[in-house]
Amino acid sequence: MRPGVPSGGHVLQRTMTAMAGSSIHDEIVAEVSSWNDVTTGPGRFGSTRFLVGRRELGHLHGDTVLDLPLPKEVKSELLAEGVVDRHRYTPPDSGWATFRINSTAGVATAIELLRDQHERALRRAPRPA
């Protein structure tokens, strides 16, 4: 658990979703899929992937977990700041990180992280689809 993040995030998550009338997953998918060149599709373990061409921006597991393939220096900074956690199943030296969505502010942060990924992807040479 990160400092400043309340425990029981799943209960908070369900409460926020019930109050909002739509899921956090749906809110993030609607926002990110509206960006230029972004497509969505099914990922592993029931996730929703966000892609620009063949380049993955990240994938969302339900309403609470966003996994991101970050440049290693960005991952290091975000880990040091306590924004993301190490991805639970990838090697520690990979760029993969996990962001846990535990609040309404977490939704905005998840979208911001994906926006940064989107901007990096658009600056790179395109990969054919």
N, CA and C of each residue as an Amber inpcrd file, in Angstrom:
protein
   387
   0.8470000  -1.1800000   0.0000000   0.0000000   0.0000000   0.0000000
   0.8890000   1.2390000   0.0000000   0.5380000   2.2260000  -0.8090000
   1.2880000   3.4770000  -0.8710000   0.8190000   4.4120000   0.2350000
   1.7380000   5.2250000   0.7590000   1.3260000   6.2110000   1.7520000
   0.2770000   7.1480000   1.1540000  -0.7020000   7.5000000   1.9480000
  -1.7170000   8.4360000   1.4920000  -2.8500000   7.8080000   0.7040000
  -2.7510000   6.5150000   0.4220000  -3.8170000   5.8270000  -0.3040000
  -4.5830000   4.9840000   0.6940000  -5.8770000   5.2390000   0.8630000
  -6.6310000   4.4970000   1.8680000  -6.7210000   3.0220000   1.5220000
  -6.7300000   2.1890000   2.5660000  -6.9440000   0.7660000   2.3220000
  -8.4130000   0.5660000   1.9680000  -8.7440000  -0.6120000   1.5010000
 -10.1330000  -0.8750000   1.1420000 -10.5120000  -0.1950000  -0.1600000
  -9.5520000  -0.0610000  -1.0750000  -9.7960000   0.6230000  -2.3350000
 -10.9240000   0.0180000  -3.1460000 -11.1150000  -1.3000000  -3.0350000
 -12.1830000  -1.9330000  -3.8060000 -13.5570000  -1.4800000  -3.3210000
 -13.7030000  -1.2940000  -2.0090000 -14.9710000  -0.8040000  -1.4750000
 -15.1980000   0.6280000  -1.9380000 -14.1550000   1.4580000  -1.8380000
 -14.2350000   2.8350000  -2.3170000 -14.5860000   2.8400000  -3.7960000
 -13.9460000   1.9530000  -4.5570000 -14.1860000   1.8690000  -5.9940000
 -15.6530000   1.5630000  -6.2860000 -16.1960000   0.5630000  -5.6340000
 -17.5930000   0.1920000  -5.8830000 -18.5350000   1.3250000  -5.5110000
 -18.2300000   2.0180000  -4.4220000 -19.0660000   3.1430000  -3.9930000
 -19.0220000   4.2590000  -5.0260000 -17.8240000   4.5950000  -5.5040000
 -17.6860000   5.6510000  -6.5070000 -18.4270000   5.2780000  -7.7820000
 -18.3070000   4.0360000  -8.2020000 -18.9550000   3.5910000  -9.4270000
 -20.4690000   3.6600000  -9.2820000 -20.9880000   3.2150000  -8.1710000
 -22.4370000   3.2490000  -7.9540000 -22.9430000   4.6820000  -7.9610000
 -22.1710000   5.5970000  -7.3660000 -22.5860000   6.9900000  -7.3190000
 -22.5480000   7.6210000  -8.7030000 -21.5740000   7.2590000  -9.4990000
 -21.4090000   7.8750000 -10.8100000 -22.3770000   7.3050000 -11.8400000
 -22.8610000   6.0860000 -11.6410000 -23.7920000   5.4880000 -12.5810000
 -23.1140000   4.8010000 -13.7590000 -21.8040000   4.8880000 -13.8680000
 -21.0750000   4.1650000 -14.9040000 -19.7450000   3.7270000 -14.3180000
 -19.1360000   2.7430000 -14.9330000 -17.9000000   2.2240000 -14.3610000
 -16.7130000   3.1100000 -14.7150000 -15.7250000   3.0490000 -13.8600000
 -14.4780000   3.7600000 -14.1140000 -13.8590000   3.2220000 -15.3920000
 -13.9230000   1.9120000 -15.5770000 -13.4190000   1.2880000 -16.7960000
 -14.0390000   1.9570000 -18.0220000 -15.3640000   2.0750000 -18.0280000
 -16.0590000   2.6670000 -19.1770000 -15.6690000   4.1260000 -19.3800000
 -15.4940000   4.8550000 -18.2860000 -15.1040000   6.2630000 -18.3710000
 -13.7220000   6.4120000 -19.0090000 -12.7700000   5.5990000 -18.5670000
 -11.4110000   5.6690000 -19.1140000 -11.4000000   5.2210000 -20.5700000
 -12.0870000   4.1300000 -20.8850000 -12.1380000   3.6470000 -22.2720000
 -12.7540000   4.7010000 -23.1810000 -13.8410000   5.3320000 -22.7600000
 -14.4900000   6.3620000 -23.5850000 -13.5470000   7.5240000 -23.8540000
 -12.8360000   7.9690000 -22.8360000 -11.9110000   9.1010000 -23.0060000
 -10.7560000   8.7350000 -23.9250000 -10.0520000   7.6620000 -23.5990000
  -8.8330000   7.3130000 -24.3340000  -9.1440000   6.9120000 -25.7740000
 -10.2480000   6.2210000 -26.0050000 -10.5880000   5.8010000 -27.3720000
 -11.0130000   6.9810000 -28.2380000 -11.2450000   8.1420000 -27.6340000
 -11.5960000   9.3350000 -28.4240000 -10.3580000  10.0540000 -28.9750000
  -9.1670000   9.6480000 -28.5480000  -7.9390000  10.3110000 -28.9880000
  -7.5360000   9.8260000 -30.3720000  -6.8250000  10.6810000 -31.1150000
  -6.3620000  10.3470000 -32.4660000  -5.5700000   9.0430000 -32.4860000
  -5.9210000   8.2030000 -33.4430000  -5.1870000   6.9690000 -33.7400000
  -5.2490000   5.8990000 -32.6530000  -6.0740000   6.0620000 -31.6280000
  -6.1640000   5.0540000 -30.5680000  -7.2460000   4.0510000 -30.9080000
  -6.8880000   2.7840000 -30.7810000  -7.8690000   1.7070000 -30.8850000
  -7.8510000   0.9360000 -29.5710000  -8.9400000   0.2450000 -29.3100000
  -9.0160000  -0.5870000 -28.1170000  -9.3090000  -2.0140000 -28.5440000
  -8.9760000  -2.9250000 -27.7000000  -9.2580000  -4.3230000 -27.9840000
  -9.0500000  -5.1560000 -26.7420000  -9.4650000  -6.4040000 -26.8170000
  -9.3000000  -7.2860000 -25.6620000  -7.8270000  -7.6160000 -25.4480000
  -7.4360000  -7.6420000 -24.1950000  -6.0830000  -8.0380000 -23.8280000
  -6.1180000  -9.3240000 -23.0260000  -4.9770000  -9.6980000 -22.5270000
  -4.8880000 -10.9160000 -21.7270000  -5.5890000 -10.7370000 -20.3910000
  -6.0780000 -11.8180000 -19.8710000  -6.6910000 -11.8680000 -18.5410000
  -7.8690000 -10.9100000 -18.4110000  -8.6230000 -10.7410000 -19.5020000
  -9.8220000  -9.9220000 -19.4570000  -9.5810000  -8.4300000 -19.4800000
  -8.3790000  -8.0130000 -19.8250000  -8.0790000  -6.5780000 -19.8340000
  -8.5550000  -5.9280000 -21.1290000  -8.5510000  -4.6090000 -21.1390000
  -8.8200000  -3.8170000 -22.3370000  -7.5280000  -3.1070000 -22.7050000
  -7.0400000  -3.3650000 -23.9200000  -5.7900000  -2.7580000 -24.3870000
  -6.0670000  -1.4730000 -25.1410000  -5.1480000  -0.5200000 -24.9950000
  -5.1680000   0.7280000 -25.7500000  -3.9520000   0.7170000 -26.6540000
  -4.1820000   0.9280000 -27.9590000  -3.1050000   0.8330000 -28.9450000
  -3.0660000   2.0450000 -29.8520000  -1.8600000   2.3790000 -30.3110000
  -1.6550000   3.2810000 -31.4400000  -0.8900000   2.4310000 -32.4430000
  -1.5460000   2.0350000 -33.5240000  -0.9630000   1.0400000 -34.4220000
  -0.8340000  -0.2530000 -33.6440000   0.3910000  -0.7970000 -33.6280000
   0.6410000  -2.0020000 -32.8390000   1.2750000  -1.6830000 -31.4870000
   1.5060000  -0.4140000 -31.2230000   2.1710000   0.0000000 -29.9870000
   1.1450000   0.1110000 -28.8510000   1.3610000  -0.6610000 -27.8100000
   0.4320000  -0.6310000 -26.6740000   0.7420000   0.5490000 -25.7640000
  -0.3010000   1.3100000 -25.4500000  -0.1770000   2.4100000 -24.4930000
  -0.2940000   1.8880000 -23.0710000  -1.0910000   0.8460000 -22.9070000
  -1.3380000   0.2480000 -21.6080000  -2.5860000  -0.5990000 -21.6920000
  -2.9160000  -1.2600000 -20.6110000  -4.1570000  -2.0240000 -20.5690000
  -4.7800000  -1.9210000 -19.1840000  -6.0970000  -1.9760000 -19.1970000
  -6.9000000  -1.7340000 -18.0100000  -7.5570000  -3.0310000 -17.5750000
  -7.3530000  -3.3820000 -16.3050000  -8.0070000  -4.5520000 -15.7130000
  -9.1560000  -4.0340000 -14.8560000 -10.3680000  -4.1770000 -15.3490000
 -11.5330000  -3.7370000 -14.5890000 -11.4930000  -2.2540000 -14.2820000
 -11.8870000  -1.9100000 -13.0720000 -11.9500000  -0.5120000 -12.6430000
 -10.7720000  -0.1000000 -11.7690000  -9.8310000  -0.9990000 -11.5170000
  -8.8480000  -0.6920000 -10.4750000  -7.3820000  -0.7770000 -10.8640000
  -7.0270000  -1.3980000 -11.9790000  -5.6120000  -1.5960000 -12.3030000
  -5.3290000  -1.1900000 -13.7460000  -4.3310000  -0.3210000 -13.9110000
  -3.8350000   0.0810000 -15.2190000  -2.3750000  -0.3240000 -15.2930000
  -2.0280000  -1.1700000 -16.2620000  -0.6480000  -1.5720000 -16.4950000
  -0.1220000  -0.8080000 -17.6990000   1.1250000  -0.3120000 -17.5800000
   1.7090000   0.5510000 -18.6020000   3.1270000   0.1140000 -18.9490000
   3.4750000   0.0580000 -20.2450000   4.8580000  -0.1860000 -20.6440000
   5.5740000   1.1670000 -20.8000000   6.2420000   1.5990000 -19.7690000
   6.8460000   2.9320000 -19.7430000   8.3120000   2.8990000 -20.1490000
   8.8080000   4.0210000 -20.6750000  10.2720000   4.1260000 -20.8180000
  10.8840000   3.9530000 -19.4210000  12.0080000   3.2710000 -19.3450000
  12.5740000   2.9210000 -18.0390000  12.8350000   4.1320000 -17.1550000
  13.2850000   5.2420000 -17.7570000  13.5490000   6.4280000 -16.9360000
  12.2530000   7.0170000 -16.3820000  11.1790000   6.9570000 -17.1380000
   9.8760000   7.4370000 -16.6670000   9.3730000   6.5210000 -15.5590000
   9.5140000   5.2140000 -15.7590000   9.1040000   4.2660000 -14.7210000
   9.8570000   4.5390000 -13.4290000  11.1600000   4.7500000 -13.5140000
  11.9650000   5.0200000 -12.3180000  11.4860000   6.2610000 -11.5820000
  11.1960000   7.3180000 -12.3210000  10.7060000   8.5580000 -11.7070000
   9.3640000   8.3300000 -11.0130000   8.4390000   7.6640000 -11.7210000
   7.1060000   7.4400000 -11.1570000   7.1420000   6.4980000  -9.9600000
   8.0470000   5.5130000  -9.9810000   8.2260000   4.6340000  -8.8230000
   8.7410000   5.4400000  -7.6300000   9.7380000   6.2860000  -7.8620000
  10.3220000   7.0930000  -6.7910000   9.2950000   8.0490000  -6.1870000
   8.3940000   8.5500000  -7.0200000   7.3500000   9.4690000  -6.5570000
   6.1740000   8.7370000  -5.9110000   6.1480000   7.4080000  -5.9960000
   5.0570000   6.6310000  -5.4240000   3.7870000   6.6410000  -6.2560000
   3.9010000   7.0470000  -7.5230000   2.7230000   7.0990000  -8.3980000
   2.3520000   5.7100000  -8.8930000   3.3420000   4.9110000  -9.2610000
   3.1160000   3.5610000  -9.7750000   3.8470000   2.5560000  -8.8990000
   3.4710000   1.2990000  -9.0730000   4.1440000   0.1680000  -8.4340000
   4.8070000  -0.6570000  -9.5190000   5.7730000  -1.4850000  -9.1150000
   6.3380000  -2.4380000 -10.0680000   5.2310000  -3.3610000 -10.5360000
   5.2580000  -3.7100000 -11.8190000   4.2960000  -4.6830000 -12.3430000
   4.5660000  -6.0120000 -11.6640000   3.5060000  -6.6850000 -11.2680000
   3.6640000  -7.8770000 -10.4500000   4.1950000  -9.0960000 -11.1870000
   4.1260000  -9.1460000 -12.5120000   4.5160000 -10.3540000 -13.2300000
   5.6500000 -10.1630000 -14.2260000   6.1750000  -8.9710000 -14.3770000
   7.2570000  -8.7520000 -15.3380000   8.5720000  -8.5770000 -14.5870000
   9.6910000  -8.8060000 -15.2620000  10.9890000  -8.6210000 -14.5930000
  11.1500000  -7.1780000 -14.0960000  11.8180000  -6.9940000 -12.9690000
  11.9820000  -5.6540000 -12.4020000  12.6510000  -4.6540000 -13.3490000
  13.5050000  -5.1430000 -14.2500000  14.2020000  -4.2200000 -15.1550000
  13.4120000  -3.9230000 -16.4310000  12.1810000  -4.4430000 -16.5330000
  11.3410000  -4.0980000 -17.6810000  10.7570000  -2.7100000 -17.4490000
  10.1160000  -2.1520000 -18.4390000   9.4780000  -0.8560000 -18.2970000
   8.0620000  -0.9340000 -17.7460000   7.5510000  -2.1380000 -17.5530000
   6.1640000  -2.2910000 -17.1240000   5.9600000  -1.8370000 -15.6870000
   4.8730000  -1.0810000 -15.4800000   4.4980000  -0.5960000 -14.1510000
   2.9880000  -0.7120000 -13.9940000   2.5250000  -0.6830000 -12.7630000
   1.1080000  -0.7830000 -12.4470000   0.6650000   0.4590000 -11.6970000
  -0.4270000   1.0350000 -12.1580000  -1.0640000   2.1430000 -11.4410000
  -2.3740000   1.6260000 -10.8790000  -2.5860000   1.8340000  -9.5860000
  -3.8130000   1.3830000  -8.9310000  -4.7800000   2.5560000  -8.8140000
  -5.9830000   2.3510000  -9.3270000  -7.0040000   3.3970000  -9.3440000
  -7.8520000   3.2340000  -8.0920000  -7.6050000   4.0880000  -7.0970000
  -8.2700000   3.9600000  -5.8020000  -9.1900000   5.1220000  -5.4570000
  -9.3490000   6.0700000  -6.3700000 -10.1500000   7.2590000  -6.0480000
 -10.5570000   7.9520000  -7.3360000 -11.3900000   8.9590000  -7.2030000
 -11.7580000   9.7700000  -8.3590000 -10.5220000  10.4480000  -8.9290000
  -9.6360000  10.9270000  -8.0630000  -8.3810000  11.5300000  -8.5320000
  -7.5470000  10.4940000  -9.2840000  -7.6630000   9.2270000  -8.8910000
  -6.9390000   8.1640000  -9.5800000  -7.3720000   8.0010000 -11.0250000
  -8.6430000   8.2520000 -11.3010000  -9.1340000   8.1840000 -12.6830000
  -8.4240000   9.2420000 -13.5230000  -8.3420000  10.4600000 -13.0000000
  -7.6630000  11.5430000 -13.7210000  -6.1920000  11.2170000 -13.9250000
  -5.5480000  10.6350000 -12.9220000  -4.1380000  10.2650000 -13.0500000
  -3.9640000   9.1660000 -14.0880000  -4.8490000   8.1710000 -14.0910000
  -4.7750000   7.0940000 -15.0790000  -4.8900000   7.6720000 -16.4900000
  -5.8230000   8.5720000 -16.6910000  -5.9960000   9.1950000 -18.0060000
  -4.7680000  10.0180000 -18.3680000  -4.2000000  10.7270000 -17.4020000
  -2.9880000  11.5200000 -17.6560000  -1.8130000  10.6190000 -18.0400000
  -1.6530000   9.4920000 -17.3360000  -0.5840000   8.5520000 -17.6740000
  -0.7590000   8.0110000 -19.0930000  -1.9950000   7.6810000 -19.4530000
  -2.2570000   7.1890000 -20.8110000  -2.0650000   8.3060000 -21.8400000
  -2.4020000   9.5440000 -21.4950000  -2.1830000  10.6730000 -22.4030000
  -0.6850000  10.8420000 -22.6790000   0.1270000  10.7400000 -21.6320000
   1.5830000  10.8220000 -21.8230000   2.0770000   9.6940000 -22.7270000
   1.5430000   8.4930000 -22.5230000   1.9020000   7.3600000 -23.3830000
   1.5030000   7.6360000 -24.8300000   0.3140000   8.1890000 -25.0060000
  -0.2100000   8.5130000 -26.3390000   0.7170000   9.5100000 -27.0360000
   1.1120000  10.5490000 -26.3370000   2.0010000  11.5570000 -26.9250000
   3.3450000  10.9520000 -27.3010000   3.8880000  10.0760000 -26.4480000
   5.1540000   9.4010000 -26.7810000   4.9810000   8.5250000 -28.0160000
   3.8650000   7.8050000 -28.0890000   3.6210000   6.9090000 -29.2290000
   3.5100000   7.6930000 -30.5280000   2.8540000   8.8440000 -30.4970000
   2.7030000   9.6390000 -31.7190000   4.0250000  10.2470000 -32.1780000
   4.9430000  10.4870000 -31.2410000   6.2590000  11.0320000 -31.6140000
   7.1710000   9.9750000 -32.2240000   6.9210000   8.7180000 -31.9320000
   7.7510000   7.6310000 -32.4490000   7.3710000   7.3040000 -33.8800000
   8.2800000   6.6410000 -34.5640000   7.9700000   6.1570000 -35.9110000
   6.8290000   5.1640000 -35.8160000   5.8370000   5.2720000 -36.6790000
   4.6880000   4.3690000 -36.5930000   5.0550000   2.9250000 -36.9090000
   4.4170000   2.0270000 -36.2010000   4.5200000   0.5940000 -36.5130000
   3.3090000   0.2420000 -37.3500000   3.4820000  -0.4960000 -38.4100000
   2.3050000  -0.8790000 -39.2150000   1.3610000  -1.7160000 -38.3790000
   0.0760000  -1.5430000 -38.6470000  -0.9470000  -2.2930000 -37.8870000
  -0.9780000  -3.7400000 -38.2740000
